[in-house]
């Protein structure tokens, strides 16, 4: 079993990936997370904020894949301010609800930060 790469942190700020139409954004992020999971390419943490928190709540197409990544040791950090802003706190399906301090700490520890 692979262990997370302690050097890499992913920042997810959109309800998908890229600046395309919403359906394409969702398709791209679904494929991205699936490939991470299937190939055991495990970042130390994935931080979700702004519209990115929509990917960790009921109805998200990537919940099962995120649960698998979390089970493999990837920390999923969710912005509590963002969840509250969108009234999504009660719909969280995966990850740890934290704050900006947790996101900053993950970035500080990282050797490489990738923003999607």
C-alpha positions in Angstrom: 0.0 0.0 0.0 1.3 3.5 -0.9 1.6 6.2 1.7 0.8 9.9 1.0 3.6 12.1 -0.4 4.3 14.4 2.5 5.5 17.0 0.1 2.4 17.6 -2.0 -0.8 19.5 -1.1 -3.7 20.1 -3.6 -5.9 23.1 -3.3 -9.4 22.7 -4.8 -11.2 26.0 -5.2 -13.8 25.1 -7.8 -16.8 22.7 -8.1 -14.8 20.9 -10.7 -11.6 21.5 -12.6 -10.7 24.4 -14.9 -12.8 27.2 -16.3 -14.9 25.2 -18.7 -18.7 24.5 -18.7 -19.8 23.0 -15.3 -20.4 19.5 -16.8 -16.9 19.4 -18.2 -15.4 20.7 -15.0 -17.1 17.9 -13.1 -16.0 15.3 -15.6 -12.4 16.5 -15.4 -12.2 16.5 -11.6 -13.9 13.1 -11.5 -11.2 11.7 -13.8 -8.4 13.5 -11.9 -9.3 12.1 -8.5 -10.0 8.6 -10.0 -6.6 8.5 -11.5 -5.0 9.7 -8.2 -6.8 6.9 -6.4 -6.2 4.1 -8.9 -2.5 4.9 -9.3 -1.9 5.5 -5.6 -0.7 9.0 -6.3 -1.4 10.3 -2.8 -0.9 13.9 -1.8 -0.5 14.6 1.9 -3.6 16.7 1.9 -6.3 18.1 -0.3 -7.8 21.4 0.8 -11.3 22.4 -0.3 -12.4 26.0 -0.1 -14.7 28.5 -1.9 -16.8 26.5 -4.4 -14.5 23.5 -4.0 -16.4 22.5 -0.8 -19.3 21.5 -3.1 -17.2 18.4 -4.0 -17.3 17.0 -0.4 -21.1 17.2 0.2 -24.2 15.1 -0.7 -24.6 14.8 -4.5 -21.0 15.2 -5.4 -19.8 12.8 -8.2 -16.4 12.3 -6.4 -17.5 11.3 -2.9 -16.6 7.6 -3.2 -13.2 8.4 -4.7 -12.5 11.0 -2.0 -13.5 8.4 0.7 -11.0 6.0 -0.9 -8.2 8.6 -0.9 -9.0 9.4 2.7 -8.9 5.8 3.7 -5.4 5.6 2.1 -4.2 8.4 4.4 -4.8 11.6 2.4 -6.0 14.4 4.7 -9.1 16.1 3.3 -9.4 19.6 4.9 -12.6 21.5 4.4 -13.1 25.2 4.9 -15.7 25.7 7.7 -16.3 29.3 6.7 -17.1 28.2 3.1 -19.4 25.4 4.2 -21.3 27.8 6.4 -21.5 30.4 3.7 -23.1 28.0 1.3 -25.2 26.3 4.1 -23.5 23.0 3.4 -22.1 22.0 6.8 -24.8 19.4 7.5 -24.3 17.8 4.0 -20.6 17.0 4.4 -19.8 13.4 3.4 -16.1 13.2 3.7 -13.1 15.0 5.2 -12.4 17.1 8.3 -14.1 20.4 8.7 -11.4 22.9 9.6 -10.5 26.5 9.1 -8.1 28.6 7.3 -5.5 27.9 9.9 -5.6 24.2 8.9 -5.2 25.1 5.3 -2.3 27.4 6.0 -0.6 24.7 8.1 -1.0 22.2 5.2 0.5 24.7 2.8 3.4 25.6 5.2 4.4 21.9 5.6 4.2 21.2 1.9 7.2 21.2 -0.4 4.8 21.5 -3.4 1.4 23.1 -3.5 -0.8 22.5 -6.6 -3.9 24.6 -7.1 -6.6 23.1 -9.4 
